[in-house]
């Protein structure tokens, strides 16, 4: 890809956001009922290619169970309120009542409470007792410290998630997490990220991860671009990481690593385009935060919002539009792509003539400026 000259001393690649991509219909179409949107990672099979973001505004033990029963995978944040407080209900209610000026400071205070290993075990056990696949996340900085408690609780899928995760973190203050050794010694599949480049993804795949998260997560609520200046448009990031998956498949002699788009999944169209570009599944936050069952009560925020020194996220008002089942499987009562996410995906695949997700990754796409702001990710 040709670089674009920014000035005499610097050039950069032209990258594309999901809003600039369009899916091209094929000459052959199908009935939506004949389309399969099932997804399997390691030994775990799901009725839809969707993971719920590990955010307190989206996933509680109860919503993780509900999402699992609806065919998806809810990922619980093990550094969130559910592992710091016996009953976080009153705190979640308080977050919904805070004014804008006080929200960040109060979130920082709430999340200053120590994490309880006992609560980690209890929350995971609560989800597992319902008979659904259990998944939970930790940041790389806390993974080694709490990993034993997580595994002892019987977790099925371990998610290591941060704004940016690399296989070669350098630190002069503490021994960084050795991802390759950690994953090798673990008996459960690991999904790790985020990353946004071919090289970073390839290195993460070489650690033995079952899946790699693409993007920086928290699209609707994060302010990483404004605070750090870090941004890679999602369409290009997904395509680059999908290329790393292809090359690693050859390099490893057939080991397939799943690519999971994490961030900018705000509508059913975004989900379809992420999968068309090469993702195997998506991690969704704000659309699920709008469910009546969502613990955020119409508000949405991620772990970046409560960072003690440099918050890179905000509590945002997303409102409430319907039940989880309606948001995921319909019927929809609005025309904006915020409800019946999986029904819309089936219809997109049917319109393009594909019967399953792996085939759908071969669909033709075009670059088509939709009129969205260039900065939108």
TAHU-V405767 format. One record per residue. N is the residue number from 1. RES is the residue in three letters. NEAR is the number of other ideal C-beta (glycine too) atoms within 12 Angstrom. Layout:
N|RES|NEAR / N|RES|NEAR
This chain:
1|UNK|14 / 2|UNK|8 / 3|UNK|11 / 4|UNK|12 / 5|UNK|12 / 6|UNK|11 / 7|UNK|8 / 8|UNK|6 / 9|UNK|7 / 10|UNK|10 / 11|UNK|13 / 12|UNK|17 / 13|UNK|21 / 14|UNK|18 / 15|UNK|26 / 16|UNK|32 / 17|UNK|36 / 18|UNK|44 / 19|UNK|28 / 20|UNK|28 / 21|UNK|34 / 22|UNK|24 / 23|UNK|36 / 24|UNK|20 / 25|UNK|21 / 26|UNK|22 / 27|UNK|10 / 28|UNK|16 / 29|UNK|18 / 30|UNK|24 / 31|UNK|14 / 32|UNK|24 / 33|UNK|13 / 34|UNK|17 / 35|UNK|30 / 36|UNK|27 / 37|UNK|42 / 38|UNK|24 / 39|UNK|33 / 40|UNK|26 / 41|UNK|34 / 42|UNK|27 / 43|UNK|13 / 44|UNK|28 / 45|UNK|19 / 46|UNK|37 / 47|UNK|27 / 48|UNK|38 / 49|UNK|42 / 50|UNK|46 / 51|UNK|48 / 52|UNK|54 / 53|UNK|55 / 54|UNK|46 / 55|UNK|53 / 56|UNK|50 / 57|UNK|48 / 58|UNK|51 / 59|UNK|48 / 60|UNK|40 / 61|UNK|38 / 62|UNK|27 / 63|UNK|43 / 64|UNK|48 / 65|UNK|30 / 66|UNK|32 / 67|UNK|47 / 68|UNK|36 / 69|UNK|25 / 70|UNK|30 / 71|UNK|31 / 72|UNK|44 / 73|UNK|49 / 74|UNK|51 / 75|UNK|51 / 76|UNK|51 / 77|UNK|45 / 78|UNK|45 / 79|UNK|41 / 80|UNK|46 / 81|UNK|40 / 82|UNK|43 / 83|UNK|37 / 84|UNK|28 / 85|UNK|25 / 86|UNK|16 / 87|UNK|14 / 88|UNK|29 / 89|UNK|19 / 90|UNK|16 / 91|UNK|28 / 92|UNK|33 / 93|UNK|18 / 94|UNK|23 / 95|UNK|37 / 96|UNK|30 / 97|UNK|18 / 98|UNK|27 / 99|UNK|14 / 100|UNK|15 / 101|UNK|10 / 102|UNK|16 / 103|UNK|28 / 104|UNK|30 / 105|UNK|19 / 106|UNK|24 / 107|UNK|38 / 108|UNK|24 / 109|UNK|19 / 110|UNK|32 / 111|UNK|33 / 112|UNK|17 / 113|UNK|21 / 114|UNK|16 / 115|UNK|28 / 116|UNK|22 / 117|UNK|24 / 118|UNK|18 / 119|UNK|31 / 120|UNK|38 / 121|UNK|27 / 122|UNK|24 / 123|UNK|45 / 124|UNK|41 / 125|UNK|22 / 126|UNK|27 / 127|UNK|39 / 128|UNK|25 / 129|UNK|17 / 130|UNK|21 / 131|UNK|12 / 132|UNK|32 / 133|UNK|37 / 134|UNK|39 / 135|UNK|49 / 136|UNK|51 / 137|UNK|51 / 138|UNK|41 / 139|UNK|33 / 140|UNK|37 / 141|UNK|24 / 142|UNK|28 / 143|UNK|34 / 144|UNK|24 / 145|UNK|22 / 146|UNK|33 / 147|UNK|31 / 148|UNK|20 / 149|UNK|29 / 150|UNK|40 / 151|UNK|29 / 152|UNK|18 / 153|UNK|30 / 154|UNK|25 / 155|UNK|37 / 156|UNK|36 / 157|UNK|45 / 158|UNK|43 / 159|UNK|46 / 160|UNK|47 / 161|UNK|51 / 162|UNK|36 / 163|UNK|38 / 164|UNK|35 / 165|UNK|39 / 166|UNK|29 / 167|UNK|31 / 168|UNK|21 / 169|UNK|26 / 170|UNK|11 / 171|UNK|13 / 172|UNK|7 / 173|UNK|8 / 174|UNK|13 / 175|UNK|15 / 176|UNK|21 / 177|UNK|32 / 178|UNK|20 / 179|UNK|36 / 180|UNK|21 / 181|UNK|18 / 182|UNK|30 / 183|UNK|30 / 184|UNK|14 / 185|UNK|18 / 186|UNK|31 / 187|UNK|20 / 188|UNK|32 / 189|UNK|29 / 190|UNK|45 / 191|UNK|47 / 192|UNK|47 / 193|UNK|50 / 194|UNK|47 / 195|UNK|47 / 196|UNK|41 / 197|UNK|28 / 198|UNK|30 / 199|UNK|20 / 200|UNK|31 / 201|UNK|44 / 202|UNK|31 / 203|UNK|28 / 204|UNK|45 / 205|UNK|42 / 206|UNK|27 / 207|UNK|38 / 208|UNK|31 / 209|UNK|45 / 210|UNK|36 / 211|UNK|47 / 212|UNK|53 / 213|UNK|49 / 214|UNK|55 / 215|UNK|50 / 216|UNK|41 / 217|UNK|50 / 218|UNK|47 / 219|UNK|46 / 220|UNK|40 / 221|UNK|39 / 222|UNK|39 / 223|UNK|29 / 224|UNK|32 / 225|UNK|25 / 226|UNK|17 / 227|UNK|21 / 228|UNK|18 / 229|UNK|11 / 230|UNK|23 / 231|UNK|30 / 232|UNK|34 / 233|UNK|36 / 234|UNK|43 / 235|UNK|42 / 236|UNK|34 / 237|UNK|46 / 238|UNK|51 / 239|UNK|37 / 240|UNK|34 / 241|UNK|45 / 242|UNK|36 / 243|UNK|26 / 244|UNK|33 / 245|UNK|37 / 246|UNK|24 / 247|UNK|20 / 248|UNK|30 / 249|UNK|19 / 250|UNK|15 / 251|UNK|17 / 252|UNK|19 / 253|UNK|8 / 254|UNK|10 / 255|UNK|20 / 256|UNK|24 / 257|UNK|40 / 258|UNK|46 / 259|UNK|52 / 260|UNK|51 / 261|UNK|50 / 262|UNK|51 / 263|UNK|50 / 264|UNK|49 / 265|UNK|46 / 266|UNK|37 / 267|UNK|34 / 268|UNK|39 / 269|UNK|30 / 270|UNK|46 / 271|UNK|48 / 272|UNK|40 / 273|UNK|44 / 274|UNK|50 / 275|UNK|50 / 276|UNK|40 / 277|UNK|41 / 278|UNK|38 / 279|UNK|48 / 280|UNK|40 / 281|UNK|47 / 282|UNK|53 / 283|UNK|52 / 284|UNK|52 / 285|UNK|48 / 286|UNK|41 / 287|UNK|47 / 288|UNK|51 / 289|UNK|46 / 290|UNK|37 / 291|UNK|40 / 292|UNK|21 / 293|UNK|33 / 294|UNK|41 / 295|UNK|40 / 296|UNK|44 / 297|UNK|31 / 298|UNK|26 / 299|UNK|35 / 300|UNK|41 / 301|UNK|48 / 302|UNK|48 / 303|UNK|41 / 304|UNK|45 / 305|UNK|41 / 306|UNK|37 / 307|UNK|29 / 308|UNK|17 / 309|UNK|9 / 310|UNK|17 / 311|UNK|30 / 312|UNK|31 / 313|UNK|39 / 314|UNK|30 / 315|UNK|43 / 316|UNK|31 / 317|UNK|25 / 318|UNK|31 / 319|UNK|22 / 320|UNK|27 / 321|UNK|26 / 322|UNK|26 / 323|UNK|25 / 324|UNK|41 / 325|UNK|26 / 326|UNK|27 / 327|UNK|45 / 328|UNK|43 / 329|UNK|29 / 330|UNK|26 / 331|UNK|15 / 332|UNK|26 / 333|UNK|14 / 334|UNK|21 / 335|UNK|12 / 336|UNK|18 / 337|UNK|27 / 338|UNK|34 / 339|UNK|30 / 340|UNK|33 / 341|UNK|49 / 342|UNK|42 / 343|UNK|28 / 344|UNK|37 / 345|UNK|47 / 346|UNK|36 / 347|UNK|30 / 348|UNK|39 / 349|UNK|40 / 350|UNK|30 / 351|UNK|25 / 352|UNK|34 / 353|UNK|25 / 354|UNK|34 / 355|UNK|25 / 356|UNK|26 / 357|UNK|39 / 358|UNK|27 / 359|UNK|21 / 360|UNK|37 / 361|UNK|32 / 362|UNK|22 / 363|UNK|31 / 364|UNK|19 / 365|UNK|29 / 366|UNK|18 / 367|UNK|23 / 368|UNK|18 / 369|UNK|15 / 370|UNK|21 / 371|UNK|9 / 372|UNK|22 / 373|UNK|12 / 374|UNK|17 / 375|UNK|12 / 376|UNK|24 / 377|UNK|39
